[in-house]
Amino acid sequence: MTTKDSALASYVEDTMKIPLGISSCLLGQKVRFDSGHKHNPYITQNLGEFFSFQAFCPEVSIGLGTPREPIRLVNNADDDSVRCVGTKDPSLDVTDELVASARAQASWVSSVYGYIFKKDSPSCGMERVKVYRKSSATRDGRGMFAGEIMDMFPNLPVEEEGRLNDARLRENFVKRVFFYKRWCDLISDQPEKRDLVEFHARNKLIYMSHNQTKARELGRLVADIGGQDIDTFCESYLAGVTEIMQKPASRRNHCNVLSHIQGYLKRKLDADDRAELDQMIEQYRLGYIPLIVPITILRHHFRKTPDPYINQSYYMQPHPQELMLHNQL
């Protein structure tokens, strides 16, 4: 097996940056209601090493100028619908325009592999956006533009820039983007059923680290691929993976997967090496060390005694190691 064939190889061989959609203000564009921006250095400096960004501001796209009257989500008591209106002039209702703007972007959004939205925005907020009801407000809304994009592309990895401050959510989003890119590349090549089975095998340990019950269900779907229409299978498979990976992997599930991987070395390690691995996995479980430590030890042993299945698995390097996302889990 060559280094290029191994899933454990560095992503630095890939010269094409993966395109993401993003709220324009997060790149420093002065498109907010106050003519300001919300530049996020982590996105542009760190993620920018591996991702290119397609910036879009739905509020500007529908003709709202800068500066402009702020807008907000308001509950319509008559029919319990939510509308996006001006904070000072309720007759300024841009609900339909924002929804139409989202639908008009379907062509380019279908060519990106993830989307980063501006948190709390009545147009771009992904969740927990304030909805005003008479004199009170509750955080149970989502932005008009973001909500429509999410409905049109339910399997597209999406995240808010505020949630990227959480190490687990950040790692999970990036992992989902790289998975989605691999999936789209596979589908674009019109795969045969054996290609889909191989794809599942290479990602199976990732699924197990998120939800072992759902991963087994997905495995049964793959086992029955011979009797299914390939397009129907792909639709069901991707929906199943989306459900599995929306919630970050737990420390407990990671430990189960690490122990499972260790089993492939059972006859290749001496007692001291096995004890060291056991200790590192336990220390990770207790939160004393980050995930990268047991993974690094496992990589070391598999470099010395390669295993075809593990070398093809994406679990131990689902994203570029230069991002150091496993260092913070």
BELFEN-V615370 format. One line per field, one symbol per residue. phi: phi as a letter, one per 30 degrees, with the letter a starting at -180 (. if undefined). burial: # if it has 16 or more other ideal C-beta (glycine too) atoms within 10 Angstrom, else .. A space follows every 50 residues. Layout:
# BELFEN-V615370
phi=???
burial=???
This chain:
# BELFEN-V615370
phi=.dddddddddddddcddddbdadeddcjddcdecicbbecddddcddddb bcbcdacddddcjddbdaddcadbddddbidcccbddccdddcceddddd ddddceddddccclbccddiddccddahddcdbhcbbbcbcbdddddddd ddbdcddbacddddddedddddddddddddddddddddchdddddddded ddceddeddcaddddddddddddcdeccddddeddddddddeddcdcedc dddedddedddeddcecccddddddddeddddddedidbdedddddddee ddddbdbedddcddedbdaedddhdddcc
burial=.....###.........############.##.....#.#..##.##..# #.#..#######.#...#..#####......#####.......##.#### ##..#...#..##################.##....#...########## ..#..#########...################.......#....#..## .##########..##..#...#..#.......##..##.###.##..##. ..###.##..##.##...#.......#..##..##....######.###. ##.......##.#########.#.##..#
